[in-house]
Amino acid sequence: MSKFQGSDQYVATPDLMLAVNAAITLQRPLLVKGEPGTGKTMLAEEVAAALKMPLLQWHIKSTTKAQQGLYEYDAVSRLRDSQLAGADGAEKVRDIRNYIVKGVLWQAFTSEQPVALLIDEIDKADIEFPNDLLRELDRMEFYVYETRELVQARHRPVVFITSNNEKDLPDAFLRRCFFHYIKFPDADTMRAIVDVHFPGLKKELLGAALKNFYDVRNLPGLKKKPSTSELLDWLKLLVAEDIPAAALHSQDEKVAVPPLVGALLKNEQDVTLFEKLVFMQRHNR
């Protein structure tokens, strides 16, 4: 399998590319942690595209069970069909395989070609969820009791697992993964990221926007720090509304926060906190 060397649409640091390739070499899931909005999900998309592999995505919710990734037996539909079906439908009801709904892992295991598999935000699920997948991810097989068949992977998928650190994952699960933490981008890396999305952005506007962004992000006591994706949303608005760079560092005391800062600050406490900081900085000059 080819090595991941980055892409035109995703700025991957050398240590991140090394982590991806290490996971592929070890044939272990790559567990990626980091703040929301740092590109964890996009990483799987870009690696799959770069390696020319189909991508299957399993987005985890608080109610998701591990079994759903394997398969589900739709007993309710079978019962309904048995009550309503005539002679023509009886054959369908007798074959239980017609009521087995294949999950994402089943699809990945039986794909004709190697695929990339994204298990997104695994920490949203119950604490037992990761442990319930240990055997399947380790052995690349599972048993379907209803049909008495063993489903084995034709090709080992490249597995990406993302976590926002909302809860700790079991040690037994962590032991089977290669781990990488995506650090929040520094200013130089952020400029490279912005350049991918806004290649023609004026340097003066970019400089002023980045200064404002990091001023907001580094504010002590902030409940929710703005992410990379929120910076990109804000820049998109600044460009669309043709906001000049001068508006981002106005000396007018009536201007408490930069224009359209609602793309960065998402609650009233953080807006108030930033307003106080701006006022105090100007008052002390």
Residue pairs with C-beta under 8 A, 6 or more apart in sequence:
1 24
1 51
1 114
1 158
2 50
2 51
3 21
3 24
4 12
4 17
4 20
4 21
4 24
4 47
4 50
4 51
5 17
5 50
6 12
6 17
6 50
7 46
7 49
7 50
8 196
9 46
9 49
9 196
10 39
10 42
10 43
10 46
10 196
11 185
11 189
11 192
11 193
11 196
12 20
12 43
12 46
13 189
15 180
16 43
16 180
16 182
19 30
19 32
19 178
19 179
19 180
20 30
20 43
20 47
20 180
22 178
23 29
23 30
23 158
23 159
23 177
23 178
24 158
26 178
27 156
28 159
28 176
28 177
28 178
29 119
29 137
29 159
29 160
29 161
29 176
29 177
29 178
30 158
30 159
30 160
30 161
30 177
30 178
30 180
31 161
31 162
31 163
31 169
31 174
31 177
31 178
31 179
31 180
32 40
32 43
32 160
32 161
32 162
32 163
32 180
32 181
32 182
33 40
33 162
33 163
33 164
33 165
33 179
33 180
33 181
33 182
34 40
34 164
34 181
34 182
34 183
34 184
35 164
35 182
35 184
35 225
35 227
36 164
36 227
37 227
37 228
37 229
37 230
38 182
38 184
38 185
38 227
38 228
39 182
39 228
39 229
40 120
40 162
40 182
41 118
41 120
41 162
43 160
43 182
44 55
44 57
44 116
44 118
44 120
44 160
44 162
45 55
45 118
47 116
47 158
47 160
48 54
48 55
48 115
48 116
48 158
49 55
51 116
51 158
53 113
53 114
53 115
53 116
53 158
54 111
54 113
54 115
54 116
55 115
55 116
55 117
55 118
56 104
56 107
56 108
56 115
56 116
56 117
56 118
56 157
57 104
57 118
57 120
58 69
58 103
58 104
58 105
58 117
58 118
58 119
58 120
59 120
59 121
60 119
60 120
60 121
60 122
60 124
60 125
60 129
61 124
61 125
62 124
62 125
62 126
64 124
64 125
64 129
65 125
65 126
65 129
65 132
66 129
66 132
66 133
66 136
67 103
67 132
68 103
69 103
69 104
69 105
69 119
69 133
69 136
70 103
70 105
70 106
70 136
70 142
70 144
70 151
71 100
71 101
71 102
71 103
71 106
71 144
72 100
72 101
72 103
73 96
73 99
73 100
73 101
73 146
74 99
74 100
74 101
75 99
77 99
78 93
78 96
78 98
78 99
81 89
81 92
81 93
82 93
85 92
85 93
92 98
96 146
96 147
97 147
100 144
100 146
100 147
102 110
104 117
105 117
105 136
105 142
106 142
106 151
108 115
108 117
108 153
108 157
109 140
109 141
109 142
109 151
109 152
109 153
109 154
109 157
110 151
110 153
110 154
111 154
111 155
111 157
112 154
113 155
114 155
114 156
114 157
114 158
115 155
115 157
115 158
116 157
116 158
116 159
116 160
117 157
117 158
117 159
117 160
118 160
118 161
118 162
119 133
119 159
119 160
119 161
119 162
120 162
121 162
121 163
121 164
122 129
122 130
122 161
122 162
122 163
122 169
123 163
123 164
123 165
123 166
123 167
123 169
124 166
127 167
127 170
130 169
130 170
130 173
131 170
131 172
131 173
133 173
134 172
134 173
134 176
135 142
136 142
137 159
137 176
138 176
140 152
140 153
140 156
141 150
141 151
141 152
141 153
142 150
142 151
143 149
143 150
143 151
144 150
144 151
161 177
163 169
184 228
185 193
185 228
187 210
187 214
190 210
190 213
190 228
190 231
191 206
191 210
193 228
193 232
194 201
194 206
194 210
194 231
194 232
194 235
195 201
197 232
197 235
198 206
198 235
198 236
198 239
201 235
201 239
202 245
204 245
205 238
205 243
205 244
205 245
205 248
206 235
207 245
208 245
208 246
208 248
208 249
209 231
209 234
209 235
209 238
209 245
209 248
211 248
211 249
212 248
212 249
212 258
213 226
213 231
213 234
213 264
216 222
216 226
216 261
216 264
216 265
216 274
217 225
217 226
219 270
219 273
219 274
219 277
221 273
222 270
222 273
223 267
223 269
223 270
224 265
224 266
224 267
224 270
226 234
226 263
226 264
226 265
230 263
230 264
231 264
233 263
234 260
234 261
234 263
234 264
237 243
237 260
237 263
238 259
238 260
241 259
241 260
243 259
243 260
247 258
247 259
248 258
248 259
251 282
253 279
253 282
256 274
256 275
256 278
256 279
257 265
257 271
257 274
257 275
257 278
261 271
261 274
265 271
265 274
